[in-house]
Amino acid sequence: MPGGGAEIFAERVRKKIARAKVSAEGWLEIHRTAHELGIPTNATMLYGT
């Protein structure tokens, strides 16, 4: 499943840099569901923000 950029899970920082993206909990739920269905996922990490 492409598009795994979660950026960062710290809500204080997410509100500043990724306001329009799904919440951390929403991101985790989407990936949990994909894994339960046998769909592999990926995630990118953003450092230095």
Rosetta constraint file for C-alpha pairs under 8 A:
AtomPair CA 1 CA 39 HARMONIC 6.69 0.50
AtomPair CA 1 CA 40 HARMONIC 6.17 0.50
AtomPair CA 1 CA 41 HARMONIC 4.95 0.50
AtomPair CA 1 CA 42 HARMONIC 7.11 0.50
AtomPair CA 2 CA 41 HARMONIC 6.89 0.50
AtomPair CA 2 CA 42 HARMONIC 7.01 0.50
AtomPair CA 3 CA 42 HARMONIC 7.72 0.50
AtomPair CA 3 CA 43 HARMONIC 7.80 0.50
AtomPair CA 4 CA 41 HARMONIC 6.87 0.50
AtomPair CA 4 CA 42 HARMONIC 5.26 0.50
AtomPair CA 4 CA 43 HARMONIC 4.38 0.50
AtomPair CA 4 CA 44 HARMONIC 6.27 0.50
AtomPair CA 5 CA 43 HARMONIC 5.45 0.50
AtomPair CA 5 CA 44 HARMONIC 4.97 0.50
AtomPair CA 5 CA 45 HARMONIC 7.14 0.50
AtomPair CA 6 CA 24 HARMONIC 7.31 0.50
AtomPair CA 6 CA 27 HARMONIC 6.95 0.50
AtomPair CA 6 CA 43 HARMONIC 6.61 0.50
AtomPair CA 6 CA 44 HARMONIC 6.68 0.50
AtomPair CA 6 CA 45 HARMONIC 7.22 0.50
AtomPair CA 7 CA 14 HARMONIC 7.75 0.50
AtomPair CA 7 CA 18 HARMONIC 7.58 0.50
AtomPair CA 7 CA 44 HARMONIC 6.91 0.50
AtomPair CA 7 CA 45 HARMONIC 5.78 0.50
AtomPair CA 7 CA 46 HARMONIC 5.30 0.50
AtomPair CA 8 CA 13 HARMONIC 7.34 0.50
AtomPair CA 8 CA 14 HARMONIC 6.27 0.50
AtomPair CA 8 CA 24 HARMONIC 7.79 0.50
AtomPair CA 8 CA 45 HARMONIC 7.22 0.50
AtomPair CA 8 CA 46 HARMONIC 6.77 0.50
AtomPair CA 9 CA 13 HARMONIC 7.95 0.50
AtomPair CA 9 CA 14 HARMONIC 6.79 0.50
AtomPair CA 9 CA 24 HARMONIC 5.32 0.50
AtomPair CA 10 CA 14 HARMONIC 6.11 0.50
AtomPair CA 11 CA 15 HARMONIC 6.03 0.50
AtomPair CA 11 CA 23 HARMONIC 7.98 0.50
AtomPair CA 11 CA 24 HARMONIC 7.52 0.50
AtomPair CA 12 CA 16 HARMONIC 7.00 0.50
AtomPair CA 13 CA 17 HARMONIC 6.35 0.50
AtomPair CA 14 CA 18 HARMONIC 4.95 0.50
AtomPair CA 14 CA 19 HARMONIC 6.24 0.50
AtomPair CA 15 CA 19 HARMONIC 4.86 0.50
AtomPair CA 22 CA 26 HARMONIC 5.85 0.50
AtomPair CA 22 CA 27 HARMONIC 6.16 0.50
AtomPair CA 23 CA 27 HARMONIC 6.15 0.50
AtomPair CA 24 CA 28 HARMONIC 6.25 0.50
AtomPair CA 25 CA 29 HARMONIC 6.14 0.50
AtomPair CA 26 CA 30 HARMONIC 6.21 0.50
AtomPair CA 27 CA 31 HARMONIC 6.37 0.50
AtomPair CA 28 CA 32 HARMONIC 6.02 0.50
AtomPair CA 29 CA 33 HARMONIC 6.11 0.50
AtomPair CA 30 CA 34 HARMONIC 6.28 0.50
AtomPair CA 31 CA 35 HARMONIC 6.14 0.50
AtomPair CA 31 CA 41 HARMONIC 6.77 0.50
AtomPair CA 32 CA 36 HARMONIC 6.19 0.50
AtomPair CA 33 CA 37 HARMONIC 6.33 0.50
AtomPair CA 34 CA 38 HARMONIC 6.31 0.50
AtomPair CA 34 CA 39 HARMONIC 4.96 0.50
AtomPair CA 34 CA 40 HARMONIC 6.95 0.50
AtomPair CA 34 CA 41 HARMONIC 7.34 0.50
AtomPair CA 35 CA 39 HARMONIC 5.24 0.50
AtomPair CA 35 CA 40 HARMONIC 6.14 0.50
AtomPair CA 35 CA 41 HARMONIC 7.43 0.50
